[in-house]
Amino acid sequence: MAPARGLVKLPSNTRELVQRRAQGACEYCHLPQDASILPHQVDHII
């Protein structure tokens, strides 16, 4: 059995780069952060 996949901690500069590039929206579904009750996770953005 394969080991469970763990969460990967992204460096803060990578996280900030992704958030700026996404311009406050999910790059997959295009939902703006302002339209969401919860903050987007970086894995939702990328």
C-alpha positions as CSV (number, residue, x, y, z in Angstrom):
1,M,0.0,0.0,0.0
2,A,1.4,3.4,-0.9
3,P,1.9,5.9,1.9
4,A,-0.7,8.7,2.3
5,R,0.1,11.9,0.6
6,G,0.9,14.7,3.0
7,L,0.4,18.4,2.7
8,V,3.2,20.4,1.2
9,K,4.1,23.7,2.9
10,L,4.9,26.2,0.2
11,P,7.4,29.0,0.9
12,S,5.7,32.3,1.6
13,N,7.3,34.0,-1.5
14,T,5.8,31.2,-3.7
15,R,2.4,31.6,-2.1
16,E,2.5,35.4,-2.6
17,L,3.6,35.0,-6.3
18,V,0.7,32.6,-7.0
19,Q,-1.8,34.9,-5.3
20,R,-0.6,38.0,-7.3
21,R,-0.6,36.0,-10.5
22,A,-4.2,34.8,-9.9
23,Q,-5.3,38.4,-9.3
24,G,-7.6,37.4,-6.4
25,A,-9.4,34.6,-8.3
26,C,-9.2,30.9,-8.7
27,E,-7.2,30.1,-11.9
28,Y,-9.3,27.0,-12.5
29,C,-12.9,28.1,-11.9
30,H,-12.3,31.9,-11.9
31,L,-14.2,32.4,-8.6
32,P,-13.1,35.8,-7.2
33,Q,-11.8,35.6,-3.6
34,D,-14.3,38.4,-2.7
35,A,-17.2,36.1,-3.7
36,S,-16.0,33.3,-1.4
37,I,-16.8,33.0,2.4
38,L,-13.5,31.1,3.0
39,P,-10.1,32.2,1.8
40,H,-8.8,30.4,-1.3
41,Q,-6.2,27.7,-0.7
42,V,-3.2,28.0,-3.0
43,D,-3.9,24.5,-4.4
44,H,-7.4,25.8,-5.4
45,I,-5.7,28.8,-7.1
46,I,-3.2,26.7,-9.0
